[in-house]
């Protein structure tokens, strides 16, 4: 595998930004007698969704931080999940192209077809989910959408609702957060050329497809 240097400084900047979501989430989720959203619940760990370049880079760092055995298992899952996504995308777009490295992205498929793909794969577990104990193997490096999921969010002129699939937080009021500022700062990180130089796809894609594409490029020495 040809090594490319991960943009670790950029990843650290992104983690600091994501910590704003975590702090707001934890404060809203701190209900008695125990938090509604807690370790061991895996209800939101199934299905495909779109992530940005910074999320792919962060998850790749998480993948590389795993021990050899766990990393090997995850990489096998990645190949299988990405293959299933490419096949589903090829069928939706009536394309015969489903080779490894083919883009399964929001821009290339279009929002409607991408949503159809996500619906079709709604039962697919996240490749980083340890289904035995409900643990996320890269919890500290998990993508932005994972951190938002479970609550409603309200900014000054923007709202976001990614409810808990089993409605554990249905009575929790919307969390106040400057979503526009946060999304603008995420976009600036996503557009940083250090990500492209590290081989991270620029298009929003799924976690499995994005990571598989990076790993396929590294294995091929590109």
N, C-alpha and C positions, 0 to 999 in steps of 0.2 A: 504494500500500500504506500503510495507516494504521500508524504506528509505535507500538509499545508498548515501554516501557523494560524491557529485560532485567534481572533481578535479579542484577547482576554480583557484588555482594558475597556473595550467597548461593552463586553459582556458585564463587567463590573458596573459600568454606568447604567446599563439596562436593569440590572438587579436592584440598584438603588432607586430607580424610577418605579419598578414593580413593587418595591417595599411600601410605597404610598397606598397601593391597592390593598396589600396584606394588612397594614395597620388599620385601615378603615373597615375592612372585612372583619377582622378579629374583634374590633370594638363593637360592631353591630351584632356579631354572632355570639357574643359572650352572655348567653341567656342562662338562667337557672332552671333546674339544678345542674344541667350540663349543656354545653354548646350543641345546637342542632346539627351543625356541620362539624364532623369530627373524624379522626383517623379510624379507618376500618370500614367506613361507608364508601361504597364504590359506585353508587348510582349514577354519578356524572362522569364516570371513567369509560364510557362506551360510546362508540360512534365517531365519525370523522367530522372535522371542522377546519376552517382555514386559519392559518397562522402566518405571521410575517417573517422576513429574513432574520430579524433579531431573535425571534423565538427558536428558529431552526439552529442558529448559532449557539444559543444557550443550552438547548436540549442536546446538541452535539457535545458540548463540554460535559454535561451530565452523563452522557453515554460513555465518554472516555474516562470518567471518574470511577466507573464500576469495576469490580474485580473481573478477572478474565472469564470466569464461568458465567456470571450474570450478563456480562457484555455479549458473550457468545449467544446466549439464549435470546437476548433482545435483538441482536442483529439478524438472527434467523426469523424472528417474528416480523421485523421490519421488512425483510425481503418478501415474506408471505403477504403481509398487509398491503404493501405497495403494489405487488402483483395483482391482488384482488381489486385495488383501486384503479389501476391502469386498465384492467379488463372491463370494469364497470364504466369507466370514462370512455373507452373505445366504443362500447355498445351504445352509450348515450349520444355520442357524437357521430355514430355510424362510421367510425374510422377503423382501419385495420392495424393502426399503429399502437402496439401495447408493449414495445420493447422496454427493457429496464433503462431508466433514465428519461423516458418520455414524460412530458410535463402533465401533471394532473393538477391544474391550477384554476384559480378563480377567473383570471383574465382569459385564458385560452378556452375554457369551457363555457364561460358566461355564467352569470349569477344563477339563472334558472336551472341549468343543467348541473352546476356544482351543487346546488341545494338538493336536486334529485339524487345525486351521487351520495350525499351525506345521509339522506333518508334511507337509501338502499343499504347502506353500511351501518345503520344505527345500532346493530347488535354486536359490532366488532369491538372487542376490548382494546383499550390503549396498549400499545406494545410495551409500555413501561409499567403496566399494572401487574403486581404480584397478586394473582387471584387467590392464593392460599391464605394470605393474611390481610388482603385489602390495602397493601402498601404501594405507594408510588415510589418507584425505584430512583427517580430523579426529582423528588419533591422540591428541593431547593432551586432546581433549574426548570421547573415546569413553566409552560407557556402562559402568556397573558390571559387568554380566554379561560383557562382553568382557575385563575385567581378571581375572576369576576363571577364565575358560575355559582349560583345558589342564592343570589340576592338581586333586588332591583336597585339601580343606581340612578341618581338624579343630579345633573349639573345645572348651571344657570340657564343654559339654552340647549341642553342635550340630555337625553335619557337613554338608559340601557337596562334591559330586563333579561337576565339569564337565570330563570328561576330554578330552584331545586327540583329535580325530576319527580321526587316523591313528596314535595311540598312541606318539608320540615321547617322551612323559614317563611311560610306563607303569611304569618302575622308580624314579621319583622318589617318596620317601615323602610322606605327607600333610603339608601345611604347617600349622603351628600358628598360629592367629590367634583373637583373641577375637571370634568371629562374632556373638554375641548383642549385645555392646556396639556393634559396627559397624553391625549392622542396626537397632538402636534409634536410633542417631544419624542413619542414612540416613532412617528413618521420620520423624524430627522435621523434617528438611529437606524431605522430600516434602510434609509437611503445612503448611509455611509459606505463609501467605496471599499472600506476594509472588509466588509462582508462579502462583496463580490470577489475580491482578491483571494478570499479564503474558500471560494467555490460555492458559496451559499446562493441558492436560487433567488433571484430578485422578485419573482412573482409570488403572490400569496398562494399557498398550496396547503396540503394536509401535512401533519407532522410526519407520518410514515413516508409519504411520497417525497417530501423535501429531504429528509435524512437519507433515504435510500439513494436519491439522486446524488447527493454529496458523496456518499460512500462509494457509489459506482464510479464516480469521476476519479476519486482517489485511487481506487483499485486499478483503474485503467491508466493511471499516471497522468491524468489531464488536470 
